[in-house]
C-alpha cells in the first residue's frame, strides 16, 4: 500500500502578465494546515503543481490516485473537498470537473 492514501495537487501557477491562472498558493497553504489540524498528514499529502493546462476551468486541484479534478471558489469549497473526499471517500460532484 502506498504511504499516502491521497495526493492532492493544487495548481499554484501565477502568470506574470496577468492573464488567467489558478494562483492557488494561498488555498494550497490553507488545505495543508487543515489536513494537519485533522491529523491526516500521514494519509493525505498536499502538493503544489505548476500549470496543469486547464486555466479556463481554474482554479483547480486534482486528487490521486483516483485522478479526480475539482474546481473551487473559496476555503469553504476546500473544506467540503477535504471533509467529503479525503475523510469520507466520497466525490464532491458539484465541484468536480471532467478528467
LUMLUMKOL-561568 format. One record per residue: residue in one letter; x negated, y, z of N, C-alpha, C in turn. Coordinates in steps of 0.1 Angstrom, whole numbers, plus 5000, padded with zeros to 4 digits. Each point is the difference from the previous one (the first is absolute). Example, Ala and Ser with C-alpha at 12.3 -4.5 7.8 and 13.67 -1.06 7.14 Angstrom:
2
FIDREN type n.px n.py n.pz ca.px ca.py ca.pz c.px c.py c.pz
FIDREN    A 4868 4943 5078  5009  5012  5000 4991 5012 5000
FIDREN    S 5004 5011 4993  4991  5011  5000 5008 5011 5008
***
This chain:
99
FIDREN type n.px n.py n.pz ca.px ca.py ca.pz c.px c.py c.pz
FIDREN    X 4992 4988 5000  5008  5012  5000 4991 5012 5000
FIDREN    X 5004 5011 4992  4992  5012  5000 5000 5007 5013
FIDREN    X 4989 5008 5002  4999  5007  5013 5012 5009 5003
FIDREN    X 5005 5007 4989  5011  5009  5002 5012 4994 4992
FIDREN    X 5012 5002 5006  5012  4995  4993 5003 5010 4989
FIDREN    X 4998 5013 5003  5003  5011  4990 4988 5009 4998
FIDREN    X 4998 5004 4987  4991  5011  4997 5009 5011 4993
FIDREN    X 5000 5011 5006  5008  5012  4995 4991 5010 4994
FIDREN    X 5001 5002 4987  4992  5010  4993 5008 5012 4997
FIDREN    X 4995 5012 5005  5006  5013  4997 4992 5007 4989
FIDREN    X 5007 5005 4990  4993  5008  4991 4997 5014 5007
FIDREN    X 4987 5003 5001  4996  5012  5006 4994 5010 4990
FIDREN    X 5002 4997 4988  4994  5009  4989 5006 5014 5001
FIDREN    X 4991 5010 4998  5004  5014  5000 4993 5006 4989
FIDREN    X 5007 5004 4989  4995  5006  4988 4996 5014 5003
FIDREN    X 4988 5004 4997  4995  5013  5003 5007 5011 4991
FIDREN    X 5005 4996 4988  5006  5009  4991 5015 5003 5004
FIDREN    X 5005 4994 5011  5013  5003  5005 5011 4992 4993
FIDREN    X 4996 4991 4990  5011  4992  4994 5005 4989 5009
FIDREN    X 5010 4994 4997  5007  4990  5008 4990 4989 5005
FIDREN    X 5000 4998 5013  4993  4989  5006 5006 4997 5013
FIDREN    X 4997 4989 5006  5006  4995  5012 4996 5008 5013
FIDREN    X 4988 5003 5001  4995  5008  5012 5005 4993 5013
FIDREN    X 4997 4987 5001  5006  4993  5011 4991 4998 5012
FIDREN    X 4989 5007 5001  4991  4998  5011 5006 5002 5014
FIDREN    X 5008 5011 5002  5006  5003  5013 5010 4989 5004
FIDREN    X 5007 4995 4990  5010  4990  5002 4993 4986 5003
FIDREN    X 4990 4998 4993  4992  4988  5003 4994 5000 5014
FIDREN    X 4995 5012 5004  4995  5001  5014 5011 4998 5010
FIDREN    X 5012 5005 4997  5012  4998  5009 5003 4985 5001
FIDREN    X 5000 4993 4989  5003  4986  4999 4990 4992 5008
FIDREN    X 4987 5003 4999  4990  4993  5007 5002 5002 5015
FIDREN    X 5003 5012 5005  5003  5003  5014 5012 4992 5005
FIDREN    X 5010 5000 4991  5012  4992  5004 4998 4985 5002
FIDREN    X 4992 4995 4991  4996  4985  5001 4993 4998 5012
FIDREN    X 4990 5009 5004  4993  4999  5012 5009 5000 5012
FIDREN    X 5009 5010 5000  5009  5002  5012 5009 4987 5002
FIDREN    X 5003 4993 4989  5008  4988  5001 4991 4988 5002
FIDREN    X 4987 5002 5001  4991  4989  5003 5000 4990 4989
FIDREN    X 5001 5004 4987  5001  4991  4989 4987 5001 4991
FIDREN    X 4990 5007 5006  4987  5002  4991 4993 4987 4997
FIDREN    X 5003 4989 5007  4994  4987  4996 5009 4993 4990
FIDREN    X 5012 5005 4997  5009  4993  4991 5001 5008 4987
FIDREN    X 4999 5014 5001  5002  5008  4988 4989 5010 4999
FIDREN    X 4994 5001 4988  4989  5009  4997 5005 5011 4991
FIDREN    X 4998 5012 5005  5004  5012  4992 4987 5005 4993
FIDREN    X 5002 5001 4986  4988  5004  4992 5004 5012 4992
FIDREN    X 4989 5007 4995  5001  5011  4991 4997 4994 4986
FIDREN    X 5007 5006 4990  4997  4996  4986 4999 5013 4992
FIDREN    X 4992 5000 4989  5000  5011  4991 5013 4999 4991
FIDREN    X 5000 5007 4990  5012  5000  4991 5003 4986 4995
FIDREN    X 5013 4997 5002  5005  4987  4995 5008 5001 4987
FIDREN    X 4999 5012 4994  5006  5001  4986 5015 5001 5000
FIDREN    X 5006 5004 5011  5015  5001  5000 5004 5013 5006
FIDREN    X 4993 5010 4996  5002  5014  5006 5015 5005 4999
FIDREN    X 5007 4997 4989  5013  5004  4999 5010 4994 5010
FIDREN    X 4996 4989 5006  5008  4993  5010 4996 5003 5014
FIDREN    X 4990 5007 5002  4994  5002  5013 5007 5011 5008
FIDREN    X 4996 5001 5013  4988  4993  5005 5004 4985 5002
FIDREN    X 4990 4991 5001  5003  4986  5001 4989 4992 5007
FIDREN    X 5005 4988 5004  4991  4991  5006 5004 4986 4995
FIDREN    X 4991 4990 5001  5002  4987  4997 4996 4991 5011
FIDREN    X 5008 4989 5002  4997  4991  5011 4997 4986 4994
FIDREN    X 4988 4995 5004  4996  4987  4995 4999 4991 5012
FIDREN    X 5003 4986 4998  4998  4993  4988 5013 5000 4991
FIDREN    X 5011 5005 5004  5012  5000  4992 5000 5008 4988
FIDREN    X 4992 5011 5000  4999  5009  4989 5013 5009 4999
FIDREN    X 5005 5004 5011  5013  5008  5000 4996 5014 5001
FIDREN    X 5005 5008 4990  4997  5014  4999 5011 5008 5007
FIDREN    X 4997 5011 5007  5009  5009  5006 4997 5014 4997
FIDREN    X 5010 5008 4999  4998  5015  5000 5006 5004 5014
FIDREN    X 4996 5012 5004  5005  5006  5013 5000 5015 4999
FIDREN    X 5008 5006 5009  5001  5014  5001 4993 5006 5012
FIDREN    X 5002 4993 5011  4995  5005  5013 4996 4989 5010
FIDREN    X 4997 5004 5012  4995  4990  5010 5012 4991 5004
FIDREN    X 5012 5004 4999  5011  4991  5003 5001 4989 4990
FIDREN    X 4997 5002 4987  4999  4989  4991 4989 4991 5003
FIDREN    X 4989 5005 5004  4988  4991  5004 5004 4992 5012
FIDREN    X 5007 5006 5010  5005  4992  5011 5009 4989 4996
FIDREN    X 5009 5003 4991  5009  4989  4995 4992 4989 4993
FIDREN    X 4991 5003 4992  4992  4990  4993 4992 4992 5010
FIDREN    X 4994 5006 5010  4993  4993  5010 5010 4991 5008
FIDREN    X 5011 5006 5005  5009  4992  5008 5006 4989 4993
FIDREN    X 5004 5002 4987  5007  4989  4993 4990 4991 4993
FIDREN    X 4991 5005 4992  4991  4991  4992 4989 4993 5009
FIDREN    X 4993 5008 5008  4989  4995  5008 5005 4992 5012
FIDREN    X 5010 5006 5007  5004  4993  5012 5010 4989 4998
FIDREN    X 5010 5003 4991  5011  4990  4998 4999 4992 4987
FIDREN    X 4990 5004 4992  4997  4992  4988 5012 5001 4990
FIDREN    X 5007 5012 5000  5010  5003  4990 4996 5011 4991
FIDREN    X 5004 4999 4987  4997  5010  4991 5010 5012 5002
FIDREN    X 4995 5012 4999  5008  5012  5001 5005 5004 4986
FIDREN    X 5011 4995 4996  5004  5001  4986 5002 5015 4996
FIDREN    X 5005 5009 5009  5003  5013  4996 4987 5008 4996
FIDREN    X 4988 4996 5005  4988  5006  4997 4991 4992 4990
FIDREN    X 5004 4988 4997  4992  4992  4991 5001 5005 4985
FIDREN    X 4988 5000 4994  5000  5003  4986 4995 4987 4992
FIDREN    X 5004 4998 4988  4996  4988  4993 4985 4999 4999
FIDREN    X 4995 4988 5002  4985  4997  4999 4996 4998 4986
***
